[in-house]
Amino acid sequence: MSGVRSQDGTRIACERSGSGPPIIIVDGALCSRAFGPSPKLAPLLAQHFTVITYDRRGRGASGDAPQYSAEREVEDIAALIQEAGGGVSLLGLSSGGALALEAAASGLSVDRVIAYEPPYVDVNGQGGGAAHEPRLKQLLAEGDRGGAVKYFMKDMVGAPSAMVVMMRMMPWIWRKLQAVAHTLPYDAAVMSEFRIPLVRFATIRRPTLVMNGSKTDPRLRTAARAITEVVPGARYRELPGQTHNVKPQVLVPAVVEFASARR
């Protein structure tokens, strides 16, 4: 399983490992099969599931299209589900959690949805989330990939300035972030102005688990709880000692427990 064709013809690179019920890891911004949580998560999950990791469109070995829409990313997941034989669980991290929830709301053949800290930081509609996507597009149109990554980390994620400086001092990492900076507006689009699509998520009819870390940004905790209240029958769980950068050895047991439980 080296790749699938999405509905619009875009090739989505993917790989399979392990055995058991299928689970697809949906990465957040800037991440891919080779960079971010997936390389450490997949081997642990593969002890319990058939794990499918993939490069979201525009990243890694996956293709892209001239025009982007979040619907195309849902179609990418649909192609992966078809290849897996249907009835998969989705594990989405950060904005990948929002995409996993949207896939479930779109009626795909999803068995369960697990979302870790979807960054809906504009819960009350006063956080300026609507400005993020245009600003990212402006920076990229100016050719300022580094500026787009910096804006994402500092202004959108809220990372300390010292952390951004430190990342820039590690050129082997900074180059990887800049290489996929053009996909940052994709994540902003998926996040629907960083406000929870309440009516949309209320239509989800799949077992859903929404999690956050106990040491995370309070806005992410608020968002996780709010999503749980919106999705019918959803469960909420807080992982002790975790931040947005959750440790795989802490996340995996919670995933296994929920995805393996009887309905």
C-alpha positions, 0 to 999 in steps of 0.5 A: 500500500504505497498510495491511493488516488483521491476523487480528483485524481491526486495521488495520496502517499500512504503505508500500512503496518501492523495487523488488526482493525484498521486505524488511520492517523490524520496528522496536524499542520506541517506533519507527515508520515516522516515528520511529527508524531506519526513515526513514533505513534505508528509502531506502538499502534501497530501492536494492536491495529493495522495502522495507515499513515499518509502524507496529507495533500501537498506534503511529502510524497503526496500530490496536490491540486491547483485549487484547495478545499477542505472537501478534497481532504475528506475525499483523500480520507475516503480513498484511504478508507476504501483501500482499507476495506471500510470500517476504520477508526480515525485518530486525528491530532491537532488540526488533523483532529478537526479533519477527522471529525469533519470526515465523520460528519461527512458520512464516511465509513468511519467506525470510531473517531478519536481527536486530540486537541483540535485547536478551535481556539476561537470558541467565543468568536472573538479570537480573530480566527478569521484573519489567519487564513488570509494572513498566511496566504499573503505571506506565502504570496510574498514568498516568505515561507519562513514568515508563514511558519513563524506566524503559524507558531507564534500568532496562531499556536501561541508558542513563545518567541524563544521557542520560535527562535530556537526552531530557527536555530535548527536548520535541519528542522526549519527547512522541513517546516518551510518546505510544507509552509504552503499547506498552512492555509489548508489547515486554516481552512479545515479549522473553519476560522478556528470556531467549532462548527457546532451544527455540523458536528452535531450530525456525527453519529459515530462513537467519538473520543475527544482528548486534551492534556492537563498541561495544555493551553486552557483554550484547547481544554475548553474546545475539547469539552465543547466538542464533547458536548456537541457530538452526541454521545461523545466521550471526553478524556484528559491525559495527565501531564500532557501538552499539545505535543502529547507523548505517544506512550501516553496517548496510545493506551487511551486510543487502544482502550477506546478503539478496542472497546465494544460499542 
